[in-house]
Amino acid sequence: MYDIFDTITAISTSLGNAGISVIRVSGKDALNIAKKVFIKKSSNDNIFEPYHFYYGLVKDIESNEILDEALLLYMRSPKSYTGEDVIEIQCHGGVISSVSVLKNIIKAGARLAKEGEFTYRAFLNGKKDLTQAEAIESLIHSKTKTQHDNAFKQLSGYYKNELDSIFNYLSESRLYLEAEINFPEDVEESFNFDREIIFTLENKLSKLKKSYNDSIPLFKGITSLILGKPNVGKSSFLNKILQYERAIVTDIPGTTRDFIEESIIFEGVPLKIIDTAGIRSTTDEVEKIGVERAIGFIPSAKIIFAIFDSSRPFDENDCLIIDRLKDKKDALIFVLGNKKDQGILERLEKLPFENTFYLSLKTGEGFESFKDVFRQKIIDIYSLSQKENFYLTNERHYILINEMLKIINDIKDNFTDKSALLFSISSLLTLYNRLLGKEFNPDELNDIFKKFCIGK
């Protein structure tokens, strides 16, 4: 996957208009490359002490042209992010400065890093276990504070902190059991395995397994659907939530003929929100497909915003929507009577739904009240006020923990058979080593690190 003996480099900050840009170099030749490209302003020598910043100029190694002024930081192996010698050059932001400095470093002998290659080296050099390496990617892509805090706990070694003492005991137990089974004449006293360890492990792993399902609304988003007949304000509602004009809004019914999907953070909750075609009887073949798709989203939706024009009496299209939703018990349904500013001719209270609101998407009247109720309902239904200490969010971790729980069930069924116990403990240790990356498949590592961005 990677040539781990090369010295690598990449821009580690976002490429674009910014105050600074950080170019990272890692590998055995990092310091020599720094000496080729960087001129210190403070002195004429070419000596760089570890963990000191130096102010100077970056020069082109061929033409001696000054490319930028910069700060340079040298971190010596093994006390660096990757565990190798690392140089970080902080130059001005912007594409031209950043890329010029990067190209110059490559001319000086470095290779452009691949996706996740710095973190891959940190993993290989024992600076991070595999779960911590994975947490870095989660941390970078966090969109809410909950996601950020959870990723940081994993980065801080949550799995090892919670489970290492148990698996250390299992590792010692394996040695005793192997000795007792293979060399019984040399063992004076039979090994007494502490069964409570298994029950403690089962409890911890079961909580993690449960947290995986609990994490879905907080990390993957809640599938949310905007429904209504044409021209009731669905697209206006979407734009109001997004706070920019994502959907076209006109007085012409049927403007949205297909669905629009967006991922947003609304009142602190990640939503996968779908704005659908207006539901009505139609002979237009294209519009008919859009209506069928809109109805097809209903079974999988966990939040539904059903929008009606409260300034007009319900018609057959409104009744079709009500009929489709009245028996749906696995979703949080908000019934919104739009166009309150034009008067209220249709009462929502008679409908078989708990959460009804009158509002005007044009003037904004009633929208804040709706948001307040929405926030509290989400907190109550998804138990967001009772957050887990840690959420398992990684599918690889989930699969391994499920396998561990199956083995634990086998152990509980037969504690007395020491050969079977030894086999099961060995299997648990193998799974734990795979979780932390002490044992790994190269293809599996490739799948993990190729998801990273270049420069991390």
NORTA-V547565 format. One record per backbone hydrogen bond with DSSP energy under -0.5 kcal/mol. CO is the residue of the C=O (numbers start at 0). NH is the residue of the N-H. Records with the same first field share a line. If there is no record, write none. Layout:
BEGIN
CO = NH  NH
END
This chain:
BEGIN
1 = 3
2 = 5
5 = 7
6 = 110
7 = 25
8 = 112
9 = 11  23
13 = 15
15 = 17  93
17 = 92
18 = 92
20 = 22  90
21 = 11  12  23
22 = 88
23 = 9
24 = 86
25 = 7
26 = 29
28 = 32
29 = 33
30 = 34
31 = 35
32 = 36
33 = 37
36 = 58
37 = 39
38 = 56
46 = 48
48 = 51
51 = 73
53 = 71
54 = 40  41
55 = 69
56 = 38  58
57 = 66  67
59 = 63
64 = 59  66
67 = 57
69 = 55
70 = 89
71 = 53
72 = 74  87
73 = 50
74 = 85
75 = 78
77 = 79
84 = 26
85 = 74
86 = 24
87 = 72  89
88 = 22  90
89 = 70
90 = 20
93 = 97
94 = 98
95 = 99
96 = 100
97 = 101
98 = 102
99 = 103
100 = 104
101 = 105
102 = 106
103 = 107
104 = 109
105 = 108
110 = 8
113 = 116  454
115 = 119
116 = 120
117 = 121
118 = 122
119 = 123
120 = 124
121 = 126  127
122 = 125
128 = 132
129 = 133
130 = 134
131 = 135
132 = 135  136
133 = 137
134 = 138
135 = 139
136 = 140
138 = 141
143 = 147
144 = 148
145 = 149
146 = 150
147 = 151
148 = 152
149 = 153
150 = 154
151 = 155
152 = 157
153 = 156
156 = 160
157 = 161
158 = 162
159 = 163
162 = 166
163 = 167
164 = 168
165 = 169
166 = 170
167 = 171
168 = 172
169 = 173
170 = 174
171 = 175
172 = 176
173 = 177
174 = 178
175 = 179
176 = 180
177 = 181
178 = 182
182 = 185
183 = 186
185 = 187
190 = 192
192 = 194
193 = 196  197
194 = 197  198
195 = 199
196 = 200
197 = 201
198 = 202
199 = 203
200 = 204
201 = 205
202 = 206
203 = 207
204 = 208
205 = 209
206 = 210
207 = 211
208 = 211  212
209 = 213
210 = 214
212 = 215
214 = 218
215 = 219  220
220 = 222
221 = 271
222 = 301  302
223 = 273
224 = 226  304
225 = 275
226 = 306
227 = 278
228 = 231
232 = 236
233 = 237
234 = 238
235 = 239
236 = 240
237 = 241
238 = 242  243
243 = 245
247 = 249
250 = 252
251 = 254
254 = 256
255 = 277
259 = 274
261 = 263  272
263 = 265  270
264 = 266
265 = 268
268 = 265
269 = 221
270 = 263  272
271 = 223
272 = 261  274
273 = 225  275
274 = 259
277 = 279
283 = 287
284 = 288
285 = 289
286 = 290
287 = 291
288 = 292
289 = 293
290 = 294
291 = 295
292 = 296
293 = 296
294 = 297
296 = 299  300
297 = 300
301 = 331
302 = 224
303 = 305  333
304 = 226  306
305 = 335
307 = 309  337
308 = 311
309 = 344  345
314 = 318
315 = 319
316 = 320
317 = 321
318 = 322
319 = 323
320 = 324
321 = 325
324 = 327
326 = 328
330 = 332
331 = 303  333
332 = 334  354
333 = 305  335
334 = 336  356
335 = 307  337
336 = 358
337 = 309
338 = 341
339 = 342
342 = 344
346 = 349
347 = 350
350 = 352
353 = 355
354 = 334
356 = 336
358 = 339
359 = 363
363 = 366  367
364 = 359
365 = 369
366 = 370
367 = 371
368 = 372
369 = 373
370 = 374
371 = 375
372 = 376
373 = 377
374 = 378
375 = 379
376 = 380
377 = 381
378 = 383  384
379 = 382
382 = 385
390 = 392
393 = 397
394 = 398
395 = 399
396 = 400
397 = 401
398 = 402
399 = 403
400 = 404
401 = 405
402 = 406
403 = 407
404 = 408
405 = 409
406 = 410
407 = 411
408 = 412
409 = 413
410 = 413
415 = 417
416 = 420
417 = 421
418 = 422
419 = 423
420 = 424
421 = 425
422 = 426
423 = 427
424 = 428
425 = 429
426 = 430
427 = 431
428 = 432
429 = 433
430 = 434
431 = 435
432 = 436  437  438
435 = 129
439 = 441
440 = 443  444
441 = 445
442 = 446
443 = 447
444 = 448
445 = 449
447 = 450
448 = 451
452 = 115  455
END
